[in-house]
Amino acid sequence: MNSGAGRERVLGRVRRALADVPHDDPPYERAVARDYAREHGRRTVAETVELLADNLADYRAIVHRCADGQLPGLLTRLLAARGSRSVLVPPGLPPDWLEAVDATRVHDVAASTPHELDRVDSVVTGCAVAVAETGTIVLDGSPDQGRRRITLVPDHHICVVRVPDQVVSAVSQALERLDPARPLTWISGPSATSDIELDRVEGVHGPRTLEVVLAGG
């Protein structure tokens, strides 16, 4: 069966399934009640940020905090402590973040192969939003985050979260800020998996080391 015939067959099944649905039936967005709790409990901004830090650490991310003006110095120290000789830089990363870093800048370009990305020591990005209740950071491919693959192949990822503007309590609040048409990457700690005997292995699906910098606030 060719692709055109297959498409028509699937669409035909959809039409038959919808044949008895009234034309004035409310759309899904209105038919499904949205009166569920948007967050668990009530917290101040400071408490929400503290919960984020605790849950990030619980997922084995390394959490740092600094004021906005201290961010370049902190990133310089983190990369030096890691011994990073090369750092992958998204095109829209604020230039002052890495102005004092003594490492080769590797730019995010479409022609980069997985082997070339694997040779990069570290990658530094911003984020789209961070979810306190789940200890999750979300990337959406914006200029300060770059392509999805640059945060999946290198072994060390430093992600900067702007506090408190990019921090929300719950997943439902994060979804309100995100564009579902963008390439969303949800990250809860460094990459990890386990086998049937529950032996934990890190670095299989992404970086083995995730450092999150909560900057500002």
C-alpha positions, -999 to +999 in steps of 0.1 A: +000+000+000+015+034-010+017+063+013-012+081-003-036+052+000-024+046+036-032+082+044-067+080+030-073+048+048-064+064+082-084+096+074-114+074+064-113+057+098-112+091+116-142+103+096-162+072+104-153+075+141-165+111+141-196+105+120-220+106+150-204+137+167-227+167+166-214+196+146-220+219+176-201+196+200-177+218+221-141+215+211-117+195+232-102+227+248-136+235+263-150+200+268-123+189+292-125+205+326-095+225+336-104+230+373-076+208+387-050+222+411-023+241+392+002+236+420+005+216+452+002+240+482+010+277+484+046+289+484+064+322+483+088+329+455+117+321+477+102+288+488+095+279+452+132+285+443+143+265+473+121+236+463+136+237+428+171+236+442+163+207+465+146+186+438+174+193+413+199+181+439+177+151+446+181+141+409+219+144+413+222+177+395+249+200+409+232+233+420+250+267+422+235+301+431+248+335+423+237+371+417+235+382+381+268+401+382+286+370+396+275+347+368+305+352+344+329+346+372+311+315+384+309+300+349+346+306+345+354+288+378+331+259+370+346+253+336+382+256+349+374+232+377+361+207+351+393+212+331+372+221+300+394+230+271+364+235+247+329+248+254+300+246+230+282+279+228+246+285+215+243+314+191+222+335+214+241+330+247+248+364+262+285+371+253+294+384+287+287+350+303+318+334+290+340+365+284+366+354+309+366+317+300+399+303+288+386+276+265+380+272+228+345+283+218+327+257+196+297+272+178+264+254+173+263+246+136+241+222+117+271+206+100+286+193+133+287+155+135+279+135+166+316+126+168+326+162+168+301+171+195+313+142+216+348+157+216+335+189+232+342+191+269+313+212+280+282+230+268+267+261+285+230+271+278+201+291+292+167+275+296+131+282+288+116+274+322+123+254+354+097+234+374+102+234+411+079+205+421+096+181+397+132+195+397+129+198+359+145+223+335+130+227+300+148+237+269+129+248+238+157+255+212+157+292+217+189+311+207+204+309+242+198+271+242+207+260+207+198+227+190+186+198+211+216+176+203+242+200+217+228+192+252+226+155+246+260+146+232+286+165+253+293+149+287+290+181+307+261+205+306+259+238+326+224+253+324+216+288+337+182+294+351+172+331+357+156+334+391+128+340+398+115+349+363+120+314+348+109+294+378+074+280+382+059+257+408+042+230+386+042+214+352+008+229+344+023+264+348+053+255+327+031+243+298+014+277+298+047+293+290+059+268+263+051+266+226+042+230+218+054+235+183+090+240+195+115+211+202+110+207+239+136+189+260+126+181+296+156+174+319+154+161+354+190+155+365+219+140+345+211+113+320+206+080+339+191+045+333+192+012+351+191-024+341+169-052+355+191-054+386+187-017+392+223-009+386+224+028+377+243+039+346+247+076+338+255+092+305+236+068+282+211+093+268+228+126+276+254+142+298+267+124+329+272+157+347+245+184+349+252+216+367+224+241+372+231+277+380+203+297+397+212+332+388+197+363+403+170+367+429 
